[in-house]
Amino acid sequence: MSRVQKKNKTAEIGSSAEAILESISDGVFTVDQDWRIASFNRAAEIITGISRKAALGKVCSDVFRASMCEADCALRHTVKTGKPVIDKPAFIVNSAGNRIPISVSTAILRNESGAIIGGAETFRDLTLVAELRKELEGRFSIGDIVSRSSVLRRLFDLLPQIALSNATVLIHGETGTGKELLARAIHNHSPRKHKPFISLNCGALPDSLLESELFGYVRGAFTGANRDKPGRFALADGGTIFLDEIGDISPSLQVKLLRVIQEKTYEPLGGTSTRRSDVRIITATHRDLPVLVRKGLFREDLFYRLNVFKMELPPLRARNDDIPILIEHFIARFNRLQGKSVTGISAAALSLLVAHDYPGNVRELENIIERAFVFCETGKIERAHLPSDITGQHARPDAQPEGSIKTHTKAAEEQAIRTALKKHGFNRLAAARALAMHKTTLFRKIKSLRIDLPEQDGRSVAKA
């Protein structure tokens, strides 16, 4: 074969190789000896969200923003040792700021004489695999709410049907359980999702200001009202309004809110003309509204109007098996927001957080992780990164960091079951209700955890 024929053959092979690289679903890029990107295939563009034009000629770490880039670059390791890396787990942050799980493989590029001229890296998007793994682990998510709780599973199974309705929803739960997140999830799954979602905490404002916030006011309604101002109902037109702490509003405002629900009309403060309201109303409270109704502090007719669909959010202490996955969720979120690469949480720190009672619920846990990010730049969140009231309350001199998340979750679950049984006089049915757990599930867990029960339980005591 002549030299010209060989050259043509090489060009033909190169063209075929390029076509193959463009057709595969794995991202592929190559770098030269200065670590600048020399090629960037179509899949690499899709996975990273960065165009080939923007990537070529750039230093690879500026484009391929992976968790391993700074401290443990797989391609640099391969070039240095000559050994390829195969399917190393990592994650990248794409152009939209989302964290994408990947697996990485690397190889050295050599010229015809065998000299190193650069390196090649392939990476596979494992997002679908991660989602399937979550399903297998029994976890699920809606919006920013993640859980494996059977109580929340039943709640979220109803959410699509509730979202399609126009009826009012009342969300009940302690402070910090995620009532607004649930309201947003309902809105985002509803036909109104492309219209505004407007929220207002009714317990944070005095009565006079709350009325103007809800319904707006007209010019001259009071001193300083120099122009018309639309209220939250006007701003939410066509969408959803979320009224938190609805149990705190005064009787006079209860009457006006009842009118909006019944007649779909309201009047701005100081106004004489009636405005129409096309708004889906979702309310929330941590208070026991039926008790307030019996005491005459909340209108019964308004309660029944608000309580068409009631959704109960359990406190975090009733679903502490969610704590590890919530921590994982918050770590991923703050990594994305703050551009950090915190890889997880140590077993010692996790055991303290699982044992905590969380009077502030999920919001308190989120704040604890956000605080830890101030002190933790990379690696794992350690015990030293947690607040002193957490470490001081639960620290033991013999506490050991060894153990998996599964181990610590199981220990916390056993402690929660023992506490509930003792609190309810070992009445297993009452304990199951307190734990938001089906009775057969509780019986099975008692047996598997080898928890000894007294011969006389809460039911027999009651009969005596």
C-alpha positions in Angstrom: 0.0 0.0 0.0 1.4 3.4 -1.0 2.0 6.2 1.4 -0.9 8.2 -0.1 -3.2 5.2 0.3 -2.1 4.8 3.9 -2.8 8.5 4.6 -6.3 8.2 3.0 -7.0 5.1 5.0 -5.9 6.8 8.3 -8.1 9.8 7.5 -11.0 7.4 6.8 -10.5 5.6 10.1 -10.3 8.9 11.9 -13.6 10.1 10.3 -15.3 6.8 11.3 -14.0 7.0 14.9 -15.3 10.6 15.1 -18.7 9.4 13.8 -18.8 6.6 16.4 -17.9 9.1 19.2 -20.8 11.3 18.1 -23.3 8.5 18.2 -22.6 7.0 21.7 -24.5 8.1 24.8 -21.3 8.5 26.9 -19.6 11.9 27.1 -16.1 11.9 25.8 -13.5 14.6 25.8 -9.7 14.7 25.2 -7.1 17.1 26.5 -3.6 18.0 25.2 -0.5 18.2 27.4 -1.6 21.6 28.7 -4.9 20.1 29.9 -6.8 22.1 27.3 -9.8 20.4 25.7 -9.1 19.2 22.2 -12.3 17.4 21.4 -15.8 17.3 23.0 -18.5 15.0 21.7 -22.2 15.5 21.4 -23.1 13.5 24.6 -20.6 15.6 26.5 -22.5 18.7 25.4 -25.8 17.2 26.5 -24.6 16.0 29.9 -22.7 19.1 30.9 -25.0 21.6 29.2 -21.9 23.3 27.7 -21.5 23.6 23.9 -18.5 22.2 22.1 -17.6 25.7 20.9 -17.5 27.0 24.5 -15.5 24.0 25.7 -12.7 23.7 23.0 -9.4 25.2 24.1 -10.5 25.7 27.7 -8.7 24.1 30.7 -10.7 20.9 31.4 -11.4 21.7 35.1 -13.1 25.0 34.0 -15.5 23.1 31.8 -15.8 19.6 33.4 -16.7 20.7 36.9 -16.4 17.4 38.7 -16.1 16.6 42.4 -12.7 15.0 41.7 -11.2 17.8 39.8 -9.4 19.6 42.6 -8.1 16.9 44.8 -8.3 13.6 43.0 -8.4 14.1 39.2 -8.8 10.7 37.6 -7.2 11.8 34.2 -4.2 13.3 36.0 -3.7 10.1 37.9 -3.8 8.1 34.6 -1.3 10.4 32.9 1.0 10.2 36.0 0.9 6.5 36.6 0.0 5.1 33.2 -2.9 3.2 34.7 -6.4 3.7 33.4 -9.3 4.5 35.7 -12.5 2.5 35.1 -16.0 3.5 36.2 -15.0 5.8 39.1 -18.0 7.3 40.7 -18.2 11.1 40.9 -20.5 14.0 40.2 -20.4 17.1 38.0 -22.2 20.4 38.3 -23.8 21.2 34.9 -24.3 24.6 33.3 -27.7 24.9 35.1 -26.1 24.3 38.5 -27.5 20.9 38.9 -25.6 18.0 40.5 -25.3 15.1 38.1 -24.0 11.7 39.3 -21.5 10.1 36.8 -19.0 7.3 36.4 -15.6 8.2 34.9 -13.1 6.2 32.9 -9.7 7.5 31.6 -7.0 6.6 29.1 -3.7 8.0 27.8 -3.4 9.3 24.3 -0.1 8.5 22.4 1.1 9.4 19.0 2.5 7.0 16.4 5.9 6.9 18.1 4.3 6.1 21.5 4.9 9.5 23.1 2.2 10.8 25.4 0.3 13.7 23.7 -2.7 14.0 26.1 -5.5 12.0 27.7 -9.1 11.0 27.1 -11.9 10.8 29.6 -15.4 9.2 29.1 -18.2 9.8 31.6 -21.6 8.3 31.9 -24.7 10.0 33.2 -26.0 8.0 36.1 -29.1 10.1 36.9 -31.5 7.4 35.9 -29.6 4.8 37.9 -29.7 7.1 40.9 -33.4 7.5 40.6 -33.9 3.8 40.2 -31.8 3.2 43.3 -33.9 5.7 45.2 -37.0 3.7 44.2 -35.4 0.4 45.3 -34.5 2.0 48.7 -38.1 3.1 49.1 -37.5 6.8 49.0 -39.6 9.3 46.9 -39.7 13.0 46.4 -42.1 15.7 45.3 -40.5 19.1 44.7 -38.2 19.7 47.7 -39.8 17.1 49.9 -38.0 13.8 50.2 -39.1 10.9 52.3 -39.4 7.2 52.7 -42.2 7.5 55.3 -45.3 5.4 54.6 -47.4 8.2 56.0 -46.1 10.7 53.5 -46.3 8.1 50.7 -50.0 7.8 51.3 -50.3 11.6 51.4 -48.4 12.1 48.2 -50.3 9.4 46.4 -53.4 11.6 46.9 -51.6 14.8 45.8 -52.1 14.5 42.0 -55.9 14.2 42.4 -56.1 17.0 45.0 -53.9 19.2 42.7 -56.4 18.8 39.8 -59.3 20.0 42.0 -60.1 23.6 42.7 -61.2 22.9 46.2 -59.6 24.4 49.3 -56.9 22.5 51.1 -56.0 22.7 54.8 -52.5 21.5 55.7 -51.9 20.8 59.4 -48.5 20.3 60.9 -46.0 21.6 63.4 -43.8 24.6 62.6 -41.0 23.6 60.2 -42.6 20.4 58.8 -42.7 21.8 55.3 -46.3 23.1 54.9 -45.4 25.7 52.3 -43.3 23.1 50.3 -46.4 20.9 50.2 -48.6 23.8 49.1 -46.1 24.6 46.3 -46.1 20.9 45.2 -49.9 21.0 45.0 -49.7 24.2 42.9 -47.0 22.9 40.7 -49.0 19.8 39.9 -52.2 21.7 39.2 -53.6 23.3 36.0 -52.7 26.7 37.6 -49.0 25.9 37.7 -48.1 28.5 35.1 -49.9 31.2 37.1 -48.5 32.9 40.3 -48.1 31.1 43.7 -48.4 33.8 46.4 -47.8 33.0 50.1 -48.5 35.0 53.2 -47.9 34.2 56.9 -51.0 35.5 58.6 -49.5 35.1 62.0 -46.7 37.5 61.3 -48.8 40.7 60.7 -51.2 42.8 62.8 -54.9 42.7 61.9 -55.0 46.1 60.1 -51.9 45.4 58.0 -53.0 41.8 57.2 -56.3 43.0 55.7 -54.5 45.5 53.3 -52.0 42.7 52.4 -54.7 40.3 51.5 -57.1 42.6 49.7 -55.0 45.7 48.9 -56.1 49.3 49.3 -57.1 52.3 47.2 -55.6 55.7 47.1 -56.7 57.8 50.1 -57.8 54.7 52.2 -55.6 56.0 55.1 -52.8 58.5 55.7 -49.9 57.7 53.5 -52.0 55.7 50.9 -50.8 57.8 47.9 -51.6 55.2 45.3 -53.6 52.1 44.8 -51.9 48.9 45.9 -53.0 45.4 44.9 -53.3 42.8 47.6 -52.2 39.2 47.5 -55.5 38.0 46.1 -55.0 40.3 43.1 -51.4 39.2 42.7 -52.4 35.5 42.7 -55.1 36.0 40.1 -55.5 32.7 38.1 -53.0 31.0 40.5 -52.8 29.9 44.1 -52.7 31.8 47.3 -51.2 30.1 50.4 -52.2 31.4 53.8 -50.0 30.1 56.6 -51.0 30.2 60.2 -54.7 30.7 59.3 -55.7 29.9 62.9 -54.3 33.2 64.0 -56.6 35.6 62.0 -59.2 37.7 63.8 -63.0 37.1 63.7 -63.5 40.1 61.4 -61.0 38.9 58.9 -62.5 35.4 59.1 -65.8 36.9 57.8 -64.1 38.6 54.9 -62.2 35.4 54.0 -65.4 33.4 54.1 -66.9 35.8 51.6 -64.0 35.4 49.2 -64.4 31.6 49.4 -68.2 31.6 49.0 -68.7 34.4 46.5 -65.3 34.7 44.9 -65.4 38.5 45.5 -63.7 41.0 47.9 -63.3 44.8 48.3 -59.9 46.5 48.7 -59.5 48.5 51.9 -61.2 51.9 51.4 -62.7 50.8 48.1 -66.4 50.7 47.1 -66.1 48.5 44.0 -66.1 44.7 44.2 -63.3 42.7 42.7 -63.5 39.2 41.4 -61.2 36.5 42.7 -60.1 33.6 40.6 -57.7 32.0 43.1 -57.2 28.5 44.5 -56.9 28.8 48.3 -54.5 26.6 50.4 -54.2 27.3 54.1 -52.0 25.9 56.8 -51.8 25.9 60.6 -50.0 24.3 63.5 -53.1 24.9 65.7 -56.0 22.6 66.4 -58.8 24.3 64.6 -61.6 22.1 65.8 -60.7 23.1 69.4 -60.7 26.7 68.4 -64.1 26.2 66.8 -65.4 24.7 70.1 -64.0 27.7 72.0 -65.7 30.1 69.7 -62.3 31.5 68.5 -62.7 30.3 64.9 -65.8 30.3 62.7 -67.3 26.9 62.2 -68.6 27.7 58.7 -65.1 29.0 57.7 -63.4 25.9 59.1 -65.6 23.6 57.0 -65.0 25.7 53.9 -61.2 25.4 54.4 -61.2 21.8 55.4 -62.5 20.3 52.1 -59.1 18.4 51.8 -57.1 18.0 55.0 -53.4 17.0 54.7 -51.5 16.1 57.9 -47.7 16.5 57.9 -46.1 14.4 60.6 -43.3 15.9 62.7 -39.7 14.8 61.9 -39.5 12.9 65.2 -42.3 10.6 63.9 -40.3 9.8 60.8 -36.7 9.9 61.9 -35.8 7.3 59.3 -36.1 10.2 56.9 -33.2 12.1 58.6 -30.3 10.4 56.7 -32.0 11.1 53.3 -32.9 14.6 54.2 -29.3 15.3 55.2 -28.2 13.9 51.8 -30.8 16.1 50.1 -29.6 19.2 51.9 -25.9 18.5 51.3 -26.6 18.2 47.6 -28.6 21.4 47.6 -26.0 23.5 49.5 -23.2 22.0 47.3 -25.1 23.3 44.3 -25.9 26.7 45.8 -22.5 27.4 47.3 -20.3 25.7 44.8 -18.8 23.3 47.3 -18.0 19.6 47.2 -19.0 18.3 50.6 -19.1 14.5 50.1 -21.4 13.5 53.0 -21.6 13.2 56.7 -19.5 11.1 59.1 -21.2 8.3 61.1 -20.5 10.0 64.4 -22.1 13.3 63.2 -25.1 11.3 61.7 -25.7 9.4 64.9 -26.0 12.7 66.8 -28.5 14.2 64.3 -30.6 11.0 64.2 -30.9 11.1 68.0 -31.9 14.8 68.2 -35.6 15.5 68.9 -36.1 18.4 66.4 -38.6 20.7 67.9 -38.1 22.8 64.8 -38.6 19.8 62.5 -37.2 19.7 58.9 -36.4 23.4 59.0 -34.2 22.9 62.0 -32.3 20.1 60.3 -31.8 22.2 57.2 -30.4 25.1 59.3 -28.0 22.7 61.1 -26.7 21.5 57.7 -26.4 25.0 56.4 -24.5 26.0 59.5 -22.2 23.0 59.0 -21.4 24.2 55.5 -19.9 27.4 56.9 -17.2 25.3 58.6 -16.9 22.4 56.2 -15.3 23.3 52.9 -14.8 19.8 51.5 -14.9 16.2 52.7 -17.5 15.0 55.2 -19.5 17.0 57.8 -18.0 16.0 61.1 -19.2 16.2 64.7 -17.1 19.4 65.2 -19.2 21.1 62.5 -22.4 20.7 64.4 -23.9 23.1 67.0 -22.9 22.7 70.6 -26.4 22.1 71.7 -26.4 19.0 69.5 -23.0 17.7 70.4 -23.3 18.6 74.1 -26.7 17.0 74.5 -25.9 13.7 72.9 -22.1 13.4 73.0 -20.7 10.3 74.7 -17.0 9.8 75.5 -17.2 6.3 74.1 -19.0 7.2 70.9 -17.3 5.6 67.9 -17.5 7.0 64.3 -17.7 3.5 62.8 -21.0 2.3 61.4 -23.1 2.8 58.3 -26.0 5.1 57.8 -28.2 2.0 57.9 -26.8 1.0 61.3 -27.4 4.3 62.9 -30.9 4.6 61.3 -31.8 1.2 62.7 -30.6 2.2 66.2 -32.6 5.4 66.1 -35.7 3.5 64.9 -35.3 1.0 67.8 -35.1 3.9 70.3 -38.2 5.5 68.8 -40.2 2.3 69.1 -39.1 1.6 72.7 -40.0 5.2 73.7 -43.4 5.0 72.0 -44.2 1.7 73.6 -43.2 2.9 77.1 -45.1 6.1 76.7 -48.3 4.2 75.8 -48.0 1.6 78.5 -46.8 -1.0 75.9 -50.1 -0.7 74.0 -48.8 -1.7 70.6 -51.8 -0.2 68.7 -51.4 3.2 70.4 -47.7 3.1 69.8 -48.2 2.3 66.1 -50.5 5.3 65.8 -48.0 7.6 67.6 -45.2 6.4 65.3 -47.5 6.9 62.2 -46.8 3.2 61.4 -49.2 0.4 60.5 -49.7 -2.0 63.4 -48.4 -5.1 61.5 -45.3 -3.2 60.5 -44.7 -2.3 64.2 -45.3 -6.0 65.3 -42.8 -7.1 62.7 -40.2 -4.6 63.8 -40.6 -5.5 67.5 -39.9 -9.1 66.6 -36.9 -8.3 64.3 -35.4 -6.0 66.9 -36.1 -8.5 69.7 -37.8 -6.0 71.9 -39.2 -7.7 75.0 -42.8 -6.8 75.9 -44.4 -7.2 79.4 -47.2 -9.7 79.8 -49.6 -6.9 80.7 -49.9 -4.2 78.0 -51.8 -0.9 77.9 -55.1 -2.5 76.8 -55.2 -5.0 79.7 -54.3 -2.2 82.2 -57.2 -0.1 80.8 -59.6 -3.0 81.3 -58.5 -3.5 84.9 
